[in-house]
Amino acid sequence: MLEQILETKRKEIETIILPPQNNVKRISLINALKHSKRKPALIAEVKKASPSKGVIRPNFEPIAIAKAYEEAGAAAISVLTDQRYFEGHRDYLIQVKQAVQVPILRKDFIIDRKQIEESVRIGADAVLLIGEALEVKKLYDLYEEAYEKGLECLVEVHERDTLERILTVFTPKLIGVNNRNLKTFQTSLDTTKEMARLLPKESLFVSESGISSYKEIQTVREYGADAILVGESLMKKENVLSAVRELFGEVNSFVDTP
Ligand SMILES: O=P(O)(O)OC[C@@H](O)[C@@H](O)c1c[nH]c2ccccc12
């Protein structure tokens, strides 16, 4: 699946027309995660569909969703911009960035410098770089390019090998462990557990995907996650504001009175 997505991306890159620079104030994702009141900090994702689940949220209003996430105390918002597989759009990111004060992560398959420039122009604060999608040298190149242009990077890994290869070249400031295997789409929090002990202690650590309950939040927190990235389980709920509070164990839908 990942290979197929990357193949589509390679073709798309040539067709990208760079939009004009959107006037924005850039905010640090890393700072926002570090100073979050919620622990672990929440990166809440704006995602209409995914290759594994199809359409998750038919009634998709990115601005309203983002505002609700912000109100619910999300430290940052992740916006899917891939059109083909996730029904996202770069315009959603432009709109969301203008509607909230928290930093925005561009969630896409970045494989070329042109996409970094595009991310700068649409107003992203950070971009995702996927370890399994890039050779280490290329990944480092894009990482440097992003930082030079004022963007931070979330470096995502799923496999131990990938992480080890990256760490021989550089230490990303922000590392995401994807609990989802992009080949099989299965998620397991054991991935977070196993990768945690290999992570450099100076890197901030995000556990990504497959988190849908308060118990799971506590589990990944015990494993050492500083932040979590959650999409589907929030997107499935009509009211995302209360969905966030429920996820963090703050509201009981039913309280049994004796
Ligand atoms: O919807 P979930 O299971 O809560 O996962 C969110 C996020 O981690 C997931 O969307 C994701 C993680 N890495 C990616 C890379 C590309 C696209 C999407 C992703």
PDBQT file of the ligand as one rigid body, heavy atoms in Angstrom, charges set to zero:
ROOT
HETATM    1  O1  LIG A 301      -6.662   7.455  12.844  1.00  0.00    +0.000 OA
HETATM    2  P1  LIG A 301      -5.697   6.962  13.860  1.00  0.00    +0.000 P 
HETATM    3  O2  LIG A 301      -5.611   5.475  13.935  1.00  0.00    +0.000 OA
HETATM    4  O3  LIG A 301      -5.939   7.581  15.220  1.00  0.00    +0.000 OA
HETATM    5  O4  LIG A 301      -4.235   7.464  13.393  1.00  0.00    +0.000 OA
HETATM    6  C1  LIG A 301      -3.905   8.830  13.249  1.00  0.00    +0.000 C 
HETATM    7  C2  LIG A 301      -2.580   8.979  12.506  1.00  0.00    +0.000 C 
HETATM    8  O5  LIG A 301      -1.579   8.407  13.293  1.00  0.00    +0.000 OA
HETATM    9  C3  LIG A 301      -2.642   8.330  11.116  1.00  0.00    +0.000 C 
HETATM   10  O6  LIG A 301      -3.581   9.011  10.368  1.00  0.00    +0.000 OA
HETATM   11  C4  LIG A 301      -1.300   8.311  10.391  1.00  0.00    +0.000 A 
HETATM   12  C5  LIG A 301      -0.102   8.037  10.943  1.00  0.00    +0.000 A 
HETATM   13  N1  LIG A 301       0.888   8.106  10.009  1.00  0.00    +0.000 N 
HETATM   14  C6  LIG A 301       0.339   8.417   8.835  1.00  0.00    +0.000 A 
HETATM   15  C7  LIG A 301       0.929   8.632   7.593  1.00  0.00    +0.000 A 
HETATM   16  C8  LIG A 301       0.128   8.999   6.559  1.00  0.00    +0.000 A 
HETATM   17  C9  LIG A 301      -1.240   9.131   6.709  1.00  0.00    +0.000 A 
HETATM   18  C10 LIG A 301      -1.845   8.920   7.942  1.00  0.00    +0.000 A 
HETATM   19  C11 LIG A 301      -1.057   8.569   9.020  1.00  0.00    +0.000 A 
ENDROOT
TORSDOF 0
